[in-house]
Each structure stands twice: as structure tokens, then as C-alpha cells.
């Protein structure tokens, strides 16, 4: 096996770390003085072997999918993105089909590697290890979801919307394979980043989840509150106080050698709530901890590789506002920036290093707030 660590760094850039996260739109905003399209997310599959209750794209999952667009047309549109820095490959489970891995994923990753573009795949890593072994030499980040403390958690959450009973034994095997695959990929030198959602199931056991992620050898733990949207719109919602408590617990009990990346937090330095600002100050002062600004619609667009339709995100309720069949991605991004929804969250606070709320956060907590008129209150 060729290990990820044996692949020389072709970028001439810093290694991915808390000091360098090219997915964060603040990176390109500081460099260019305005939001530009630097990241493209590609939906390569609507197939998946799981039906997680929190899945943002569950409504799009199918048992058989149509043909994808020719790879050449996708690469042509990527070539046209002037400032491309990162690509993300998502699904469904992107590696569900071996043919998709060979005909699309590996060529896309080779393209990114050749252009000096960082890459990420969103996967549940529950399939045979050979799928991921083939991808690892060309990949920068293997992003997995991990919201469990036991195989029974995995069984309950991962198949909640399967529509038919899934034997516990099947779930246990998948859970154990997921942990083993993540461990092997980490040992091979790949940056495995495990994402946990703060929700009604996890907020009181987030520290236990973190410990398992560390035991798997993951180099990064991503934490995002769950917001009701799309497939997960009917799940119970927890309050900001419970979210704050979960983040506070992580700060106290985390392994300080692991990169903790928080994202889509509903807390801002311009909030009047002192507890929000106090928590953000603690996050800013903690070593190996970052708060990523949401890239969706700020420096990233999603491309559906079956239709060519372009969206703000793969799970957004915002309809497609263009298609790569007739438009360049840079042009579509400029079109999006003029959209009323984009303007409603278009703010930047240099003092706080903040690009404001994403659409879900604003709709849930700040529907009537004008962030462009607010200023950071730095403790």
C-alpha cells in the first residue's frame, strides 16, 4: 500500500493545520479583499448503504441512479475556476460504486493534486477497505461522520430512516469496519477528520464521542450544531444553552493534541449575549482550536454531477441558479452573490475574523437581524 504520508507535498503551501484551512472563506477574503469562488463541491453519488436520521441529503438518496455527466465536462468547468483552492467530493456515499471510484473520484483527485488544489471526500468509511486504500494516495482529507459511543448508537442513528429493519449484527459489523478503516487510514498518514453533530442525542455525551475519535487516530475532530433542514427537518432541536454547554464540555475534556474545528456555531462577537462572546473568546484562546466560517455560498458552490445544476449547498432549499452546461462557475458565483439571500448574510468583521451566519443559522436565530449594521464586542 502507498501511504498518504509517502506522497510528497506538491502544493508549495503549508500543511493543513489550525493555522492553514483553505476551506475557510476568511482565507480568500483576506487575500483578495472580496468573496471569490475558491472551493467547489461535487455530488458524485446519490447511493448510500445507510439512512442516517440526521442526513442532510436523505431526500435525494436512491436505489439506482442515472448516468453522470462526462468527466471531461466537469474538468473543463473546474479548469475555468480562476482561484480554485479546494474541492470536496460528496454523496450519498461517494465510494458506494467501485466504478464511480475508478472513473470519477480518482481522476478528480489526480486532477486536484496536479493543479495544487486540496481535496476532501465525505464518506462513512463502512465499505471494504480496498475502496479507501485506492483513494488515499491522492486525497488530503477523509471526512467522516461520527456521532456514536457504541455500536447500538450506530444502529439506531445510522438506519433510522431505512424504511425496513436492519439486523443489529449487520450494523455492528459496519460499525467495527468503520472504526478499523478510519484507524488504518490514519496510520497510513491520511488526515482523517471526524465530524460530530451537537444534537438531542449527542450534546450530553460529546466528550465520550471525542475520546473514541481520538482512539481511532483521527487528527481532527469537527463539531457542528445540527439545524433542522431537508431530510432532518423533523428532528428535535436543542437550545443555544445546551449547545454552549456541549462546546464548553469539549474545551474542558478534549485531547489538546487534536485539532478541534468548530463550524456553523450560532454565536457571534457582535451578540449582546455575554455568554456567547465569552465562549468565543475561550475558543479563540484555546490551542489547536479553530472556528471555521461556513464556506457554502461564500467561497463554495455545489455541482450536481448528474444534472449539472449548481446550488449553494448539496442540501439547500435554495433552488439551482444555474447549470454548468451553459455557464462558467465563476459567473454563477457572481450571480449568487447578487441574490437577496446571499446579500442577507453578506457581512465581514475583521476584528472577529467572522463572515457572519450562514443561511440556516440566520433563519433559525437571527431572522430579523441586520448583521451589516452590527459591530463586534471584543472582551
N, C-alpha and C positions, 0 to 999 in steps of 0.2 A: 504493500500500500504506500502510495505517495502521501506523506503527511503535509498538512497545510503549513506547518512551521518550516518545511523544507523548501517551500516556494519563496523565492526572493521577492522582496517588496519592489514592485515595478512602478510605484507611484512617484517616488521622489518627494513624498509627503510624510508627515508624522504618522505613526501608528495610531489606529483608532484607540481613543482613551478619553477620560473625562476632560482632557484639555483639547481634544480634537474630535468633534462629532459632526461630520459634514451633512448629516440628515437634518440637523437643526437649522431652520431658516435664518436664525440670527447670524450664522456664519457668512452666508452670501449677502445678507442685508448690510452687514458691516463692511464687507469688501466692496460692494457695488453701489451702496447708498440707496438701494431700492430692491423690492422683491423681484427676483428673476426665477425662471424655471431652471432649477439645478437638479431636480430629482424626478424620476418617472417610475411609477408603479405599474406593473404589468400583471393583469389577471390571466393566468395561463390555463386554469382548470376550474371547472365547476363540479368536479367529482371529489368525494371525500369518504373515508371509511368511518367517520364519526359524525355525530349530530349533537354538538355541544349546546347546552341551553343558552350560553352567553354569546354564541357565534353571531357576528355582525352581518354575515353574508348568507345565513342559513336559508333565506328565501330563494336564493339563486342556485342552490345545490340540486343536482340532477343525478339520475342513474345512468344516463347516456347523453353525451354531449355532441354537438355538431363539430364540423371541421374548423380548425383555427385558420386565421389569415396566414398567407405565406410569410415565412420568417423574413424573407428579403424585404418585404414592405415594412415590417416593423423596424428592421435595422436601418432602412433608409430614413424613417422618421426620427429615429434616435440620432442618426448622423447629423440631422438638421438642428438639433438642440445645441445651441452655441456654448452654453455654460454648464453642460451636464456634468454632475459630480457623483451622483449615486443612482442606482436602480434597485428596485425592490420587486421580487417575484412572489406572487401570492395566488391564492385559490379561494375555495376548495383546498384540497391537499395537492400542492404542485407536483409532488412525486408519485401521485396515485398511479399514473400510467407510465410504464417504462419507456414507451415511445415518446411521450412528452419530454421526459428527462433527456433522451438522446437527441431528439430532433429540434427541441426548442430551448430547454433550460441550459444545457451545457454550451450550445452555441452562443446563447445570450451572455452567459458568464464569461466565455472566452472573448467575446466582443468587448465586454466591460473591462476585462483585465488588459486587453490590448490597447484600450483607449485611456487607461489610467483612471477608470471610474469604479468606485466602490460598489459592492453588491451585497444584497441581503435576500434570503429566502425565508418565508414564513411557513413553517412546517410543524406537524405534530410528531414527527420522527418515530412513528409507531410501526412503520413498514420494515421490510428486510434491510439490514444494514448496508447491503451492496448498493442500494439506491443512493444513499448519502455518501458512501465511500467514493462513488463515481463523480459526485458533485464537489466534494470538499477541496480538491486541489485548486479550483478556480473561484472559490467563494470566500467572501470576507466575513459575513455574519450569518450564522444559522440561528434564526429567531424561532423560539418555541413557546407555546403557551403552557404554563404550569400553575395550576390552581388547586392543588391536592395535597393531602397529608397521608393518604392511604389509597390502596387500590379500590376500595369501596367508594371513596370520594370520586375517583376517576370514573368508575362505573356509573355512578349516579349523575354526575355532571356531563360526562362525555357522550352519553347516549340518551339524554333526557328527551330529545325530540326525534328519536329514530323511527317512531311510528310502529315499532314491533319490539318484543322483548329481546334483549341481548344477554346471553348467558354470562353469569359472573366470571366463569372460568375464561371466557374469551377476553373480557375486559382486563382481567388480572394479567394474562399473557401480554396484552398490548401495553399495559402499564409498565411491566417489567422490561419489555423491549424498549420502550421509550427512554427509561432511565439508563439502560445499558447503552443504547445508541448515543445518547447525549454524553455519557461518560467517555465513550470511545472517541467521539469527535473532539471532545475537549482534550483528551490525552494526545490526539494527533496534532494539536496546535491550533485548531479552529476556534474562533471566538463564538462560543455558544451563549446566546443571550436568552434567558428565560423570562417571559413576561407573566406577571400575575395581575389579576384584576382585583381591586378593592370593591367587594360587593357584599350582599347579605350573607353569603356563605363564608367568605374569606376574611372579613375585616377583623374578626377576633382570633384568628389563627394564622395571621400573616407571618409572624415570626417563625412558626413551625414550618411553613412553606419555604421561607427563606433558608432555613437550615438544610432542608432537603436539596434545594437548588445548589447550595454551596457544596454539599456532599457529592453531587453529580459532576462537580468540576467546572460548572459554568463560570465564566469570567465576568458576566454582567447579569444583574437582576433588574428588569424593568418593572415598574409599578404604575398602573393607571387605574383611576377610578372607573367604574363601569357606569355608563349612562344609557338610559332606555332608548333604544333605537332599533329600527328594522326588525330582524328576527328576534331580538332580545327585548322588544318593547314592553312585554308583559311581565318582566321580572320585577320583584320588589326593589325599591330604591332606598338606600340609606342616606342619612343626612350628612351635612358638612362636618358636624361634630364627630360623628363616627369615622368619617374619612380622616379627619385630623388626628384622631386617636390612633388609627392604624399606622399612619405615617410616623407619628411620634414613637410608637412601639418599635417600628423598624429602625429608626435612628438610634434607639437605645440598645437594641439587641442584635443588630446586623453584624456581619463579619466585615470589619473595616478594610480588609484587603480586597474586597469585591466591589467593582464599580456598581453603584446603585444609580439607576436612571429613572427619575420620576417624569411623568408626562401627563398632559391634559388635566392638570390639577385645577380645581375651581377657586384657587387662592391667588390674590394679586396684591402687589405692594401698594396699589392705589386704593385698596379696600379700606373702608372705615373700621372694619372689624380688626381690632388689635391682635387677636389670636391668630388670624390669617397671616398678618405681617410678621408676627413673632415666629411662626413656624417657617415661613420663607427665609427668614434671617438665619435660623438654625440650619436649614438645608444649604444655604449659601456658604456657611462656615464649616460644614462637615467635609472632611477629606474623602475623596473618591465618590462624591455625590454630585449629581447634576440634575437640573430641571430642564428638560427639552421643550422648547416651543413646538407647537404642533405644526408639522410640515404641510398637512393637507390644505391645498388651496393657497399656501403661502409661497412655497418653493416646489411643490409637487402636484402632479396630476396623475390620475389613474386611467390606463388604457385597457379596454376590454379586448382581448386578442381574438375573440370570436366575431365581434361585430365591428371593431374599430372605433366604437363610441368612446368618448372622453368624458370623464367625470371628475368631480372634486376629490372623491374618495371611492373605494370599492363598495362602501355601504351607505353612501349618502342618499338622502331623499331628494337631493337636487338633481333634476333630470340632466341627461347628457347635453352639453352645449357645443358639441362639435364632433367630427369624425376624422380620423387620420386619412380616410380615403380622399378627402378634399382639402384638408387644412394641415399646415405645419403646427407642431405642438407649441412652439414659441408664440405663434399668432393666437392660438387658442388660449394660452395662458394670459396673454394681454386682454383677450376678450373677457375672460373670467374676472380679472381684476376690476373691470368696469361694471360688473354685475352688482346689483344692490346688496345682495347677501355678502359678497366679498367686501364691499365698502363698509358694511355694518360691523365688521371685525377688523378693519384696517387701522391698526394703531401700532405705535412703536415707542417704547420708553427706554432710551439709552441708559438711564440711571439704574433701572432694574434689569436691563438685559431682557426685556419682555416684548413679545409681539402680540400680546392680548389674548383673549379667549378664542377657542375655536367655535364653530357653529353650534355644536351640541351643548357646550358649556354656557354659551351666551343664551341659548334658547331656554335652558333649564334654570339658570340662576340670575341672569342679567338681561332679561328680555328688553327692559326699558332703559338700560344704561347706555350712555354715550361715552365710550372709553376714550375717544379722541379729546374730550374735554377734561379728563382726569389726570392727576399727577401722582407720582409715587410718593409715599410717605416712608422714608428710609429711617429705620430705627437706629 
